Amino acid sequence: MNKNSCAVITGVAGFIGSNLADSLIKEGYKVIGIDNLSHGIKSQVPSEVEFYDLDIRSKDIYPLFREGDFVFHLAAISSISDCQKDPIEASDINITGAINVFEAAYQAGVKKVIYAETSALYEGIDVFPTSEMRIAPKSFYAFSKACENLFAEGYKNFRGLTMIGLRYFNVYGYRQDYRRTIPPVISSFIIKLLKKESPIIYGDGSKKRDFIYVDDVNDFHLLCLKDDRVNNKIFNLGSGESHSVLEVYEKIKEILKVDIKPIFQKDLEGDEIRKTLADITEAKKIGWTPKKNFTEGLEDMVRYIKAEIKKGNIV
């Protein structure tokens, strides 16, 4: 148990943040959660979380960090489409908001800051599997996260703050945000097919993505708190496997035993990367390895979404 340890999570009402809160509480950590609920959902936040409805750009968050030993900074606009439409808002939240969180953590003297980067930083790289060595952002979303990375480096170098950057690939699992402007493919496909509707595929379906289950991501989150070998490093968090959008559609169709054809539409602006595939060598050196088989993960998602529809949470 970690009765004397406290973790602060920004974006606690989001997909990854709420799942992380569950994991930390099970491990005995006290959790302070921050979310302005612009994208997060309050009902997803575990009842044990000390929750604050605040914006990460506000100085009002500073006092909350004084009790924290660790900070997980997950709050962001993570939709490539939304960032393309409004780069000013994207930079204000993803850059200015991140700097405000880093400063709050520095002034509070926290032990570690674990912050969310993204595989979108590899948009312009065509070497697979892709290591953490080089980035080539192309979208406004990726540019904003590249700036966050640079400020994290600054806080490490000039303020002595221990920083750990996690480059999430396509994380999926229960509570995946199907309410986004452009929902993630897995939840979108399942919901559409359960409703006997045609899912939308942007492009020709040949794009390949590295999908990683949220429980596997949380296993690494916990390692970050317990193992100092992660300190001041950046890690890819992916499965080390890549699946095309069409392959995902076919797998879900097979699980649901339906035969509904998709609707193909043009590629989304800014989301033109053909393939992602994580080199997870560095994460494996810390003793982490993904456990969830992709088909099993999809079956878990189908069960979860069916239950959410039955509860009336998905209309």
SULZI-V926309 format. One record per residue. N is the residue number from 1. OMEGA is omega in whole degrees, 0 to 359 (NA if undefined). Layout:
BEGIN
n=N omega=OMEGA
n=N omega=OMEGA
END
This chain:
BEGIN
n=1 omega=181
n=2 omega=188
n=3 omega=183
n=4 omega=182
n=5 omega=182
n=6 omega=177
n=7 omega=174
n=8 omega=178
n=9 omega=169
n=10 omega=185
n=11 omega=187
n=12 omega=181
n=13 omega=179
n=14 omega=183
n=15 omega=182
n=16 omega=183
n=17 omega=181
n=18 omega=176
n=19 omega=176
n=20 omega=179
n=21 omega=177
n=22 omega=182
n=23 omega=181
n=24 omega=180
n=25 omega=178
n=26 omega=179
n=27 omega=176
n=28 omega=178
n=29 omega=165
n=30 omega=182
n=31 omega=170
n=32 omega=184
n=33 omega=179
n=34 omega=177
n=35 omega=178
n=36 omega=175
n=37 omega=175
n=38 omega=175
n=39 omega=180
n=40 omega=183
n=41 omega=186
n=42 omega=183
n=43 omega=179
n=44 omega=183
n=45 omega=178
n=46 omega=185
n=47 omega=181
n=48 omega=181
n=49 omega=171
n=50 omega=193
n=51 omega=177
n=52 omega=178
n=53 omega=184
n=54 omega=177
n=55 omega=182
n=56 omega=178
n=57 omega=184
n=58 omega=174
n=59 omega=179
n=60 omega=179
n=61 omega=188
n=62 omega=181
n=63 omega=183
n=64 omega=184
n=65 omega=186
n=66 omega=180
n=67 omega=187
n=68 omega=170
n=69 omega=183
n=70 omega=177
n=71 omega=170
n=72 omega=180
n=73 omega=183
n=74 omega=184
n=75 omega=181
n=76 omega=163
n=77 omega=187
n=78 omega=178
n=79 omega=178
n=80 omega=181
n=81 omega=180
n=82 omega=179
n=83 omega=178
n=84 omega=181
n=85 omega=185
n=86 omega=181
n=87 omega=179
n=88 omega=177
n=89 omega=180
n=90 omega=181
n=91 omega=181
n=92 omega=181
n=93 omega=188
n=94 omega=179
n=95 omega=182
n=96 omega=179
n=97 omega=179
n=98 omega=179
n=99 omega=179
n=100 omega=177
n=101 omega=179
n=102 omega=180
n=103 omega=178
n=104 omega=179
n=105 omega=179
n=106 omega=182
n=107 omega=180
n=108 omega=179
n=109 omega=181
n=110 omega=183
n=111 omega=183
n=112 omega=169
n=113 omega=176
n=114 omega=187
n=115 omega=185
n=116 omega=166
n=117 omega=185
n=118 omega=175
n=119 omega=177
n=120 omega=177
n=121 omega=180
n=122 omega=186
n=123 omega=184
n=124 omega=182
n=125 omega=181
n=126 omega=175
n=127 omega=184
n=128 omega=350
n=129 omega=187
n=130 omega=180
n=131 omega=181
n=132 omega=191
n=133 omega=188
n=134 omega=176
n=135 omega=178
n=136 omega=182
n=137 omega=179
n=138 omega=181
n=139 omega=177
n=140 omega=178
n=141 omega=181
n=142 omega=177
n=143 omega=181
n=144 omega=180
n=145 omega=174
n=146 omega=176
n=147 omega=177
n=148 omega=178
n=149 omega=181
n=150 omega=178
n=151 omega=175
n=152 omega=177
n=153 omega=178
n=154 omega=179
n=155 omega=175
n=156 omega=186
n=157 omega=188
n=158 omega=181
n=159 omega=178
n=160 omega=181
n=161 omega=177
n=162 omega=186
n=163 omega=177
n=164 omega=181
n=165 omega=180
n=166 omega=179
n=167 omega=179
n=168 omega=170
n=169 omega=184
n=170 omega=182
n=171 omega=177
n=172 omega=181
n=173 omega=182
n=174 omega=184
n=175 omega=176
n=176 omega=192
n=177 omega=178
n=178 omega=182
n=179 omega=182
n=180 omega=178
n=181 omega=172
n=182 omega=186
n=183 omega=174
n=184 omega=188
n=185 omega=186
n=186 omega=180
n=187 omega=180
n=188 omega=180
n=189 omega=183
n=190 omega=182
n=191 omega=180
n=192 omega=183
n=193 omega=176
n=194 omega=178
n=195 omega=182
n=196 omega=178
n=197 omega=180
n=198 omega=176
n=199 omega=180
n=200 omega=174
n=201 omega=179
n=202 omega=187
n=203 omega=183
n=204 omega=178
n=205 omega=183
n=206 omega=178
n=207 omega=181
n=208 omega=181
n=209 omega=175
n=210 omega=182
n=211 omega=181
n=212 omega=184
n=213 omega=187
n=214 omega=178
n=215 omega=178
n=216 omega=176
n=217 omega=180
n=218 omega=174
n=219 omega=179
n=220 omega=175
n=221 omega=181
n=222 omega=176
n=223 omega=181
n=224 omega=181
n=225 omega=190
n=226 omega=187
n=227 omega=182
n=228 omega=176
n=229 omega=179
n=230 omega=190
n=231 omega=176
n=232 omega=177
n=233 omega=178
n=234 omega=183
n=235 omega=167
n=236 omega=173
n=237 omega=178
n=238 omega=181
n=239 omega=187
n=240 omega=175
n=241 omega=181
n=242 omega=181
n=243 omega=178
n=244 omega=178
n=245 omega=178
n=246 omega=177
n=247 omega=177
n=248 omega=179
n=249 omega=182
n=250 omega=180
n=251 omega=180
n=252 omega=178
n=253 omega=179
n=254 omega=179
n=255 omega=183
n=256 omega=180
n=257 omega=176
n=258 omega=179
n=259 omega=181
n=260 omega=183
n=261 omega=178
n=262 omega=172
n=263 omega=181
n=264 omega=177
n=265 omega=183
n=266 omega=179
n=267 omega=176
n=268 omega=178
n=269 omega=177
n=270 omega=182
n=271 omega=187
n=272 omega=180
n=273 omega=186
n=274 omega=187
n=275 omega=167
n=276 omega=178
n=277 omega=187
n=278 omega=164
n=279 omega=185
n=280 omega=181
n=281 omega=184
n=282 omega=178
n=283 omega=179
n=284 omega=178
n=285 omega=180
n=286 omega=178
n=287 omega=181
n=288 omega=171
n=289 omega=179
n=290 omega=182
n=291 omega=189
n=292 omega=173
n=293 omega=186
n=294 omega=179
n=295 omega=178
n=296 omega=178
n=297 omega=178
n=298 omega=178
n=299 omega=176
n=300 omega=180
n=301 omega=179
n=302 omega=179
n=303 omega=181
n=304 omega=183
n=305 omega=175
n=306 omega=180
n=307 omega=179
n=308 omega=177
n=309 omega=179
n=310 omega=179
n=311 omega=183
n=312 omega=180
n=313 omega=176
n=314 omega=182
n=315 omega=NA
END
